[in-house]
């Protein structure tokens, strides 16, 4: 079975997660091949995992004041700040696909080896996987985080690769910006890095090419494809869900309702 590659470049930050959810639906229905998807939010956004509480992790008022959307993914994982200087990837495939590992931990390790291969090809020799947090570290600092979901026989293993990074804005929006870093880190700059710190003069196009090559190294060759009409239409419809408070604050609302019931 072939791999379809879709490189979208910059997209609406709310639409991005709706797109990969639509791709999962297409794969589930056997409408398309397993897919490797790249995209970048055209404007800054904050992404939270399916189970995360927005008010616990974020200064929600600051996000609203700066008109930075809070986007709850269907995937697990932590809370992170993203902008156009990161490449977000989604490796979406049938759970029973031949040659692919089974189980979350095994999938994480396998997919992150594609990121390692990409970094090595760009000249970053000291790139390793952190098995505790399922992140990739370059020269001792985090350069890529990840999240994952398996639903109805389809796996979506996702992550972001930092080409550059806006530490100031992240620290302004996140209540604990070192939460997902190794213990003992006091400032994000001490525990995180980006490719423009590690490789002088690196360009976004060079990183995209290397990341695609890294994934093809572990997955096999991918053909260049495009989103289908079904995926585009479904993504636009799903986007409406991502904009509702009921979805954005679902974990917060459940907690508030639970506490209210305990009091009554």
ZADO-1210 file (C-alpha; in nm, 4 decimals, padded with zeros to 6 digits):
<atoms>
<atom x="00.0000" y="00.0000" z="00.0000" code="UNK" pos="1"/>
<atom x="00.1331" y="00.3404" z="-00.0996" code="UNK" pos="2"/>
<atom x="00.1724" y="00.6503" z="00.1133" code="UNK" pos="3"/>
<atom x="00.0099" y="00.9768" z="00.0053" code="UNK" pos="4"/>
<atom x="00.2022" y="01.2942" z="00.0889" code="UNK" pos="5"/>
<atom x="00.0171" y="01.6246" z="00.1251" code="UNK" pos="6"/>
<atom x="00.2227" y="01.9381" z="00.1858" code="UNK" pos="7"/>
<atom x="-00.0194" y="02.2199" z="00.2647" code="UNK" pos="8"/>
<atom x="00.2245" y="02.4821" z="00.3901" code="UNK" pos="9"/>
<atom x="00.0336" y="02.7624" z="00.5715" code="UNK" pos="10"/>
<atom x="-00.3310" y="02.7066" z="00.6649" code="UNK" pos="11"/>
<atom x="-00.5836" y="02.8545" z="00.9036" code="UNK" pos="12"/>
<atom x="-00.4773" y="02.7422" z="01.2507" code="UNK" pos="13"/>
<atom x="-00.8227" y="02.6112" z="01.3397" code="UNK" pos="14"/>
<atom x="-00.8678" y="02.4390" z="01.0046" code="UNK" pos="15"/>
<atom x="-00.5439" y="02.2386" z="01.0374" code="UNK" pos="16"/>
<atom x="-00.6718" y="01.9960" z="01.3050" code="UNK" pos="17"/>
<atom x="-01.0048" y="01.9729" z="01.1221" code="UNK" pos="18"/>
<atom x="-00.8156" y="01.8657" z="00.8108" code="UNK" pos="19"/>
<atom x="-00.6302" y="01.5835" z="00.9809" code="UNK" pos="20"/>
<atom x="-00.9535" y="01.4663" z="01.1424" code="UNK" pos="21"/>
<atom x="-01.1115" y="01.4625" z="00.7945" code="UNK" pos="22"/>
<atom x="-00.8169" y="01.2624" z="00.6591" code="UNK" pos="23"/>
<atom x="-00.8669" y="01.0087" z="00.9367" code="UNK" pos="24"/>
<atom x="-01.2299" y="00.9739" z="00.8301" code="UNK" pos="25"/>
<atom x="-01.1307" y="00.9182" z="00.4657" code="UNK" pos="26"/>
<atom x="-00.8798" y="00.6499" z="00.5601" code="UNK" pos="27"/>
<atom x="-01.1357" y="00.4848" z="00.7874" code="UNK" pos="28"/>
<atom x="-01.3734" y="00.4619" z="00.4906" code="UNK" pos="29"/>
<atom x="-01.0973" y="00.3323" z="00.2583" code="UNK" pos="30"/>
<atom x="-01.1387" y="00.6372" z="00.0347" code="UNK" pos="31"/>
<atom x="-00.7681" y="00.7297" z="00.0290" code="UNK" pos="32"/>
<atom x="-00.4247" y="00.5847" z="00.0967" code="UNK" pos="33"/>
<atom x="-00.2495" y="00.6207" z="00.4306" code="UNK" pos="34"/>
<atom x="-00.1268" y="00.9784" z="00.4490" code="UNK" pos="35"/>
<atom x="00.1683" y="01.1883" z="00.5565" code="UNK" pos="36"/>
<atom x="00.0475" y="01.5460" z="00.6082" code="UNK" pos="37"/>
<atom x="00.2560" y="01.8619" z="00.6604" code="UNK" pos="38"/>
<atom x="00.1082" y="02.2002" z="00.7505" code="UNK" pos="39"/>
<atom x="00.1799" y="02.5245" z="00.9370" code="UNK" pos="40"/>
<atom x="-00.0627" y="02.7657" z="01.1079" code="UNK" pos="41"/>
<atom x="-00.0693" y="03.0885" z="00.9117" code="UNK" pos="42"/>
<atom x="-00.1121" y="03.2856" z="01.2364" code="UNK" pos="43"/>
<atom x="-00.0154" y="03.1973" z="01.5956" code="UNK" pos="44"/>
<atom x="-00.2384" y="02.9495" z="01.7789" code="UNK" pos="45"/>
<atom x="-00.2339" y="02.7493" z="02.1003" code="UNK" pos="46"/>
<atom x="-00.3044" y="02.3775" z="02.0703" code="UNK" pos="47"/>
<atom x="-00.4238" y="02.1705" z="02.3643" code="UNK" pos="48"/>
<atom x="-00.4552" y="01.7949" z="02.3906" code="UNK" pos="49"/>
<atom x="-00.7930" y="01.6226" z="02.3990" code="UNK" pos="50"/>
<atom x="-00.7851" y="01.5790" z="02.7781" code="UNK" pos="51"/>
<atom x="-00.6169" y="01.9085" z="02.8746" code="UNK" pos="52"/>
<atom x="-00.7929" y="02.1790" z="03.0756" code="UNK" pos="53"/>
<atom x="-00.7507" y="02.5135" z="02.9000" code="UNK" pos="54"/>
<atom x="-00.7823" y="02.7246" z="03.2139" code="UNK" pos="55"/>
<atom x="-00.5313" y="02.5054" z="03.3941" code="UNK" pos="56"/>
<atom x="-00.2610" y="02.5416" z="03.1286" code="UNK" pos="57"/>
<atom x="-00.3318" y="02.8818" z="02.9736" code="UNK" pos="58"/>
<atom x="-00.3909" y="03.2457" z="03.0477" code="UNK" pos="59"/>
<atom x="-00.7177" y="03.2302" z="02.8560" code="UNK" pos="60"/>
<atom x="-00.7821" y="03.6028" z="02.8911" code="UNK" pos="61"/>
<atom x="-00.4469" y="03.6824" z="02.7280" code="UNK" pos="62"/>
<atom x="-00.5184" y="03.4474" z="02.4388" code="UNK" pos="63"/>
<atom x="-00.8517" y="03.6200" z="02.3807" code="UNK" pos="64"/>
<atom x="-00.6983" y="03.9663" z="02.4109" code="UNK" pos="65"/>
<atom x="-00.4308" y="03.8818" z="02.1526" code="UNK" pos="66"/>
<atom x="-00.6888" y="03.7034" z="01.9317" code="UNK" pos="67"/>
<atom x="-00.4835" y="03.3838" z="01.9441" code="UNK" pos="68"/>
<atom x="-00.7190" y="03.0871" z="01.9035" code="UNK" pos="69"/>
<atom x="-00.7219" y="02.8036" z="02.1548" code="UNK" pos="70"/>
<atom x="-00.7597" y="02.4846" z="01.9537" code="UNK" pos="71"/>
<atom x="-00.8427" y="02.1522" z="02.1167" code="UNK" pos="72"/>
<atom x="-00.7082" y="01.8590" z="01.9152" code="UNK" pos="73"/>
<atom x="-00.8709" y="01.5176" z="01.8928" code="UNK" pos="74"/>
<atom x="-00.5189" y="01.3907" z="01.9674" code="UNK" pos="75"/>
<atom x="-00.3630" y="01.3464" z="02.3074" code="UNK" pos="76"/>
<atom x="-00.0506" y="01.5296" z="02.4140" code="UNK" pos="77"/>
<atom x="00.0206" y="01.8510" z="02.5967" code="UNK" pos="78"/>
<atom x="-00.0369" y="02.2219" z="02.5430" code="UNK" pos="79"/>
<atom x="00.1846" y="02.4101" z="02.2999" code="UNK" pos="80"/>
<atom x="00.2235" y="02.7411" z="02.1217" code="UNK" pos="81"/>
<atom x="00.2556" y="02.7204" z="01.7422" code="UNK" pos="82"/>
<atom x="00.3112" y="02.9627" z="01.4572" code="UNK" pos="83"/>
<atom x="00.4332" y="02.9586" z="01.0970" code="UNK" pos="84"/>
<atom x="00.7886" y="02.8824" z="01.2103" code="UNK" pos="85"/>
<atom x="00.6992" y="02.5226" z="01.2939" code="UNK" pos="86"/>
<atom x="00.6159" y="02.2311" z="01.0677" code="UNK" pos="87"/>
<atom x="00.3346" y="02.0171" z="01.2021" code="UNK" pos="88"/>
<atom x="00.3241" y="01.6621" z="01.0697" code="UNK" pos="89"/>
<atom x="00.0545" y="01.3946" z="01.0892" code="UNK" pos="90"/>
<atom x="00.1318" y="01.0353" z="00.9996" code="UNK" pos="91"/>
<atom x="-00.2146" y="00.8811" z="00.9535" code="UNK" pos="92"/>
<atom x="-00.2516" y="00.5119" z="00.8754" code="UNK" pos="93"/>
<atom x="-00.4623" y="00.2007" z="00.9169" code="UNK" pos="94"/>
<atom x="-00.3851" y="00.0312" z="01.2460" code="UNK" pos="95"/>
<atom x="-00.3443" y="-00.3064" z="01.0737" code="UNK" pos="96"/>
<atom x="-00.1104" y="-00.1791" z="00.8026" code="UNK" pos="97"/>
<atom x="00.1703" y="-00.4254" z="00.7265" code="UNK" pos="98"/>
<atom x="00.5122" y="-00.3095" z="00.8398" code="UNK" pos="99"/>
<atom x="00.3845" y="-00.0607" z="01.0970" code="UNK" pos="100"/>
<atom x="00.4250" y="-00.1200" z="01.4724" code="UNK" pos="101"/>
<atom x="00.1281" y="-00.1784" z="01.7001" code="UNK" pos="102"/>
<atom x="00.0598" y="00.0132" z="02.0203" code="UNK" pos="103"/>
<atom x="00.1155" y="00.3792" z="02.1182" code="UNK" pos="104"/>
<atom x="00.4688" y="00.3522" z="02.2571" code="UNK" pos="105"/>
<atom x="00.5953" y="00.1470" z="01.9653" code="UNK" pos="106"/>
<atom x="00.4327" y="00.3833" z="01.7123" code="UNK" pos="107"/>
<atom x="00.5841" y="00.6864" z="01.8847" code="UNK" pos="108"/>
<atom x="00.9338" y="00.5414" z="01.8733" code="UNK" pos="109"/>
<atom x="00.8991" y="00.4362" z="01.5106" code="UNK" pos="110"/>
<atom x="00.7623" y="00.7697" z="01.3860" code="UNK" pos="111"/>
<atom x="01.0080" y="00.9803" z="01.5850" code="UNK" pos="112"/>
<atom x="01.2913" y="00.7980" z="01.4126" code="UNK" pos="113"/>
<atom x="01.1783" y="00.9813" z="01.0994" code="UNK" pos="114"/>
<atom x="01.2372" y="01.3124" z="01.2775" code="UNK" pos="115"/>
<atom x="01.5788" y="01.1884" z="01.3922" code="UNK" pos="116"/>
<atom x="01.6700" y="01.0952" z="01.0331" code="UNK" pos="117"/>
<atom x="01.5640" y="01.4423" z="00.9159" code="UNK" pos="118"/>
<atom x="01.7727" y="01.6181" z="01.1803" code="UNK" pos="119"/>
<atom x="02.0752" y="01.4036" z="01.1023" code="UNK" pos="120"/>
<atom x="02.0469" y="01.4882" z="00.7330" code="UNK" pos="121"/>
<atom x="02.0486" y="01.8582" z="00.8264" code="UNK" pos="122"/>
<atom x="02.3700" y="01.8170" z="01.0232" code="UNK" pos="123"/>
<atom x="02.2248" y="01.7819" z="01.3734" code="UNK" pos="124"/>
<atom x="02.4200" y="01.4801" z="01.4929" code="UNK" pos="125"/>
<atom x="02.3165" y="01.4690" z="01.8590" code="UNK" pos="126"/>
<atom x="01.9442" y="01.4027" z="01.8110" code="UNK" pos="127"/>
<atom x="01.7752" y="01.1526" z="02.0432" code="UNK" pos="128"/>
<atom x="01.4272" y="01.0358" z="02.1437" code="UNK" pos="129"/>
<atom x="01.3056" y="01.1050" z="02.4968" code="UNK" pos="130"/>
<atom x="01.1037" y="00.7896" z="02.5711" code="UNK" pos="131"/>
<atom x="00.9423" y="00.9413" z="02.8791" code="UNK" pos="132"/>
<atom x="00.7811" y="01.2360" z="02.7001" code="UNK" pos="133"/>
<atom x="00.8003" y="01.1030" z="02.3420" code="UNK" pos="134"/>
<atom x="00.9859" y="01.4107" z="02.2259" code="UNK" pos="135"/>
<atom x="01.3012" y="01.4624" z="02.0204" code="UNK" pos="136"/>
<atom x="01.5988" y="01.6429" z="02.1696" code="UNK" pos="137"/>
<atom x="01.8795" y="01.8066" z="01.9710" code="UNK" pos="138"/>
<atom x="02.2049" y="01.8718" z="02.1542" code="UNK" pos="139"/>
<atom x="02.0268" y="01.8239" z="02.4861" code="UNK" pos="140"/>
<atom x="01.7271" y="02.0499" z="02.4194" code="UNK" pos="141"/>
<atom x="01.3747" y="01.9727" z="02.3022" code="UNK" pos="142"/>
<atom x="01.3148" y="02.0479" z="01.9343" code="UNK" pos="143"/>
<atom x="01.0039" y="01.8379" z="01.8623" code="UNK" pos="144"/>
<atom x="00.7002" y="01.7282" z="02.0654" code="UNK" pos="145"/>
<atom x="00.4304" y="01.4780" z="01.9710" code="UNK" pos="146"/>
<atom x="00.0766" y="01.3522" z="02.0295" code="UNK" pos="147"/>
<atom x="-00.1205" y="01.0507" z="01.9151" code="UNK" pos="148"/>
<atom x="-00.4674" y="00.9023" z="01.8691" code="UNK" pos="149"/>
<atom x="-00.6001" y="00.5638" z="01.7618" code="UNK" pos="150"/>
<atom x="-00.9685" y="00.5694" z="01.6704" code="UNK" pos="151"/>
<atom x="-01.1798" y="00.3099" z="01.4895" code="UNK" pos="152"/>
<atom x="-00.8801" y="00.1371" z="01.3388" code="UNK" pos="153"/>
<atom x="-00.6922" y="00.4512" z="01.2303" code="UNK" pos="154"/>
<atom x="-00.3743" y="00.5851" z="01.3949" code="UNK" pos="155"/>
<atom x="-00.2733" y="00.9514" z="01.3835" code="UNK" pos="156"/>
<atom x="00.0776" y="01.0159" z="01.5150" code="UNK" pos="157"/>
<atom x="00.1515" y="01.3865" z="01.5095" code="UNK" pos="158"/>
<atom x="00.4262" y="01.6269" z="01.6089" code="UNK" pos="159"/>
<atom x="00.5862" y="01.9615" z="01.5412" code="UNK" pos="160"/>
<atom x="00.9411" y="02.0422" z="01.4375" code="UNK" pos="161"/>
<atom x="01.0663" y="02.3827" z="01.5508" code="UNK" pos="162"/>
<atom x="01.2401" y="02.5773" z="01.2760" code="UNK" pos="163"/>
<atom x="01.2292" y="02.8974" z="01.4830" code="UNK" pos="164"/>
<atom x="01.0481" y="02.9817" z="01.8051" code="UNK" pos="165"/>
<atom x="00.8806" y="03.2771" z="01.9792" code="UNK" pos="166"/>
<atom x="00.9700" y="03.2147" z="02.3433" code="UNK" pos="167"/>
<atom x="00.8325" y="03.5508" z="02.4591" code="UNK" pos="168"/>
<atom x="00.4782" y="03.4899" z="02.3347" code="UNK" pos="169"/>
<atom x="00.4722" y="03.1315" z="02.4604" code="UNK" pos="170"/>
<atom x="00.5754" y="03.2434" z="02.8090" code="UNK" pos="171"/>
<atom x="00.3066" y="03.5127" z="02.8059" code="UNK" pos="172"/>
<atom x="00.0285" y="03.2669" z="02.7163" code="UNK" pos="173"/>
<atom x="00.1218" y="02.9463" z="02.9015" code="UNK" pos="174"/>
<atom x="00.0977" y="02.9344" z="03.2809" code="UNK" pos="175"/>
<atom x="00.3800" y="02.6815" z="03.3079" code="UNK" pos="176"/>
<atom x="00.5923" y="02.7004" z="02.9896" code="UNK" pos="177"/>
<atom x="00.8403" y="02.4388" z="03.1183" code="UNK" pos="178"/>
<atom x="00.5712" y="02.1813" z="03.2053" code="UNK" pos="179"/>
<atom x="00.6563" y="01.9472" z="02.9177" code="UNK" pos="180"/>
<atom x="01.0332" y="01.9791" z="02.9521" code="UNK" pos="181"/>
<atom x="01.2794" y="01.7736" z="03.1516" code="UNK" pos="182"/>
<atom x="01.2875" y="01.8203" z="03.5275" code="UNK" pos="183"/>
<atom x="01.5047" y="02.1009" z="03.6593" code="UNK" pos="184"/>
<atom x="01.4504" y="02.3355" z="03.3637" code="UNK" pos="185"/>
<atom x="01.3593" y="02.6823" z="03.4901" code="UNK" pos="186"/>
<atom x="01.3311" y="02.8744" z="03.1621" code="UNK" pos="187"/>
<atom x="01.2100" y="02.7431" z="02.8251" code="UNK" pos="188"/>
<atom x="01.5226" y="02.8773" z="02.6533" code="UNK" pos="189"/>
<atom x="01.7282" y="02.6420" z="02.8710" code="UNK" pos="190"/>
<atom x="01.5304" y="02.3330" z="02.7707" code="UNK" pos="191"/>
<atom x="01.4218" y="02.4040" z="02.4120" code="UNK" pos="192"/>
<atom x="01.5937" y="02.4776" z="02.0847" code="UNK" pos="193"/>
<atom x="01.5076" y="02.5257" z="01.7180" code="UNK" pos="194"/>
<atom x="01.6793" y="02.4537" z="01.3897" code="UNK" pos="195"/>
<atom x="01.7836" y="02.8131" z="01.3301" code="UNK" pos="196"/>
<atom x="01.9848" y="02.7887" z="01.6517" code="UNK" pos="197"/>
<atom x="02.1389" y="02.4571" z="01.5509" code="UNK" pos="198"/>
<atom x="02.2011" y="02.5041" z="01.1765" code="UNK" pos="199"/>
<atom x="02.3179" y="02.8409" z="01.0492" code="UNK" pos="200"/>
<atom x="02.1220" y="02.9768" z="00.7538" code="UNK" pos="201"/>
<atom x="01.8651" y="02.6954" z="00.7460" code="UNK" pos="202"/>
<atom x="01.5546" y="02.7632" z="00.5354" code="UNK" pos="203"/>
<atom x="01.1984" y="02.6372" z="00.5708" code="UNK" pos="204"/>
<atom x="01.2173" y="02.4634" z="00.2330" code="UNK" pos="205"/>
<atom x="01.5312" y="02.2774" z="00.3388" code="UNK" pos="206"/>
<atom x="01.3588" y="02.1593" z="00.6554" code="UNK" pos="207"/>
<atom x="01.0485" y="02.0432" z="00.4667" code="UNK" pos="208"/>
<atom x="01.2606" y="01.8464" z="00.2234" code="UNK" pos="209"/>
<atom x="01.4634" y="01.6889" z="00.5033" code="UNK" pos="210"/>
<atom x="01.1544" y="01.5994" z="00.7069" code="UNK" pos="211"/>
<atom x="00.9882" y="01.4357" z="00.4078" code="UNK" pos="212"/>
<atom x="01.3099" y="01.2462" z="00.3407" code="UNK" pos="213"/>
<atom x="01.3294" y="01.1371" z="00.7041" code="UNK" pos="214"/>
<atom x="00.9792" y="00.9945" z="00.6973" code="UNK" pos="215"/>
<atom x="01.0320" y="00.8264" z="00.3611" code="UNK" pos="216"/>
<atom x="01.3406" y="00.6658" z="00.5138" code="UNK" pos="217"/>
<atom x="01.1210" y="00.4794" z="00.7643" code="UNK" pos="218"/>
<atom x="00.7895" y="00.4570" z="00.5759" code="UNK" pos="219"/>
<atom x="00.8965" y="00.4134" z="00.2151" code="UNK" pos="220"/>
<atom x="00.8468" y="00.6448" z="-00.0805" code="UNK" pos="221"/>
<atom x="00.5381" y="00.8674" z="-00.0811" code="UNK" pos="222"/>
<atom x="00.3608" y="01.0121" z="-00.3839" code="UNK" pos="223"/>
<atom x="00.2456" y="01.3745" z="-00.3889" code="UNK" pos="224"/>
<atom x="-00.1297" y="01.3939" z="-00.3504" code="UNK" pos="225"/>
<atom x="-00.4042" y="01.6411" z="-00.2663" code="UNK" pos="226"/>
<atom x="-00.6999" y="01.6592" z="-00.0327" code="UNK" pos="227"/>
<atom x="-01.0151" y="01.5123" z="-00.1820" code="UNK" pos="228"/>
<atom x="-01.3432" y="01.6992" z="-00.2124" code="UNK" pos="229"/>
<atom x="-01.4773" y="01.4849" z="00.0715" code="UNK" pos="230"/>
<atom x="-01.1873" y="01.5847" z="00.2972" code="UNK" pos="231"/>
<atom x="-01.2143" y="01.9541" z="00.2132" code="UNK" pos="232"/>
<atom x="-01.5882" y="01.9628" z="00.2732" code="UNK" pos="233"/>
<atom x="-01.5699" y="01.7628" z="00.5947" code="UNK" pos="234"/>
<atom x="-01.2826" y="01.9760" z="00.7273" code="UNK" pos="235"/>
<atom x="-01.4822" y="02.2951" z="00.6717" code="UNK" pos="236"/>
<atom x="-01.7764" y="02.1439" z="00.8586" code="UNK" pos="237"/>
<atom x="-01.5557" y="02.0190" z="01.1429" code="UNK" pos="238"/>
<atom x="-01.3980" y="02.3630" z="01.1754" code="UNK" pos="239"/>
<atom x="-01.7275" y="02.4891" z="01.3158" code="UNK" pos="240"/>
<atom x="-01.6978" y="02.2373" z="01.6006" code="UNK" pos="241"/>
<atom x="-01.3461" y="02.3569" z="01.6821" code="UNK" pos="242"/>
<atom x="-01.4730" y="02.7143" z="01.7254" code="UNK" pos="243"/>
<atom x="-01.7357" y="02.6328" z="01.9907" code="UNK" pos="244"/>
<atom x="-01.6755" y="02.6872" z="02.3625" code="UNK" pos="245"/>
<atom x="-01.8330" y="02.3460" z="02.4248" code="UNK" pos="246"/>
<atom x="-01.5413" y="02.1872" z="02.2372" code="UNK" pos="247"/>
<atom x="-01.2605" y="02.4262" z="02.3334" code="UNK" pos="248"/>
<atom x="-01.3381" y="02.4084" z="02.7050" code="UNK" pos="249"/>
<atom x="-01.4874" y="02.0570" z="02.7157" code="UNK" pos="250"/>
<atom x="-01.2454" y="01.9301" z="02.9814" code="UNK" pos="251"/>
<atom x="-01.2895" y="02.2461" z="03.1907" code="UNK" pos="252"/>
<atom x="-01.6691" y="02.2251" z="03.1665" code="UNK" pos="253"/>
<atom x="-01.6712" y="01.8600" z="03.2722" code="UNK" pos="254"/>
<atom x="-01.4585" y="01.9456" z="03.5755" code="UNK" pos="255"/>
<atom x="-01.6774" y="02.2412" z="03.6709" code="UNK" pos="256"/>
<atom x="-01.9943" y="02.0296" z="03.6387" code="UNK" pos="257"/>
<atom x="-01.8387" y="01.7497" z="03.8461" code="UNK" pos="258"/>
<atom x="-01.7494" y="01.9921" z="04.1256" code="UNK" pos="259"/>
<atom x="-02.0947" y="02.1518" z="04.1147" code="UNK" pos="260"/>
<atom x="-02.2609" y="01.8099" z="04.1483" code="UNK" pos="261"/>
<atom x="-02.0394" y="01.7272" z="04.4457" code="UNK" pos="262"/>
<atom x="-02.1524" y="02.0428" z="04.6210" code="UNK" pos="263"/>
<atom x="-02.5254" y="01.9760" z="04.5646" code="UNK" pos="264"/>
</atoms>
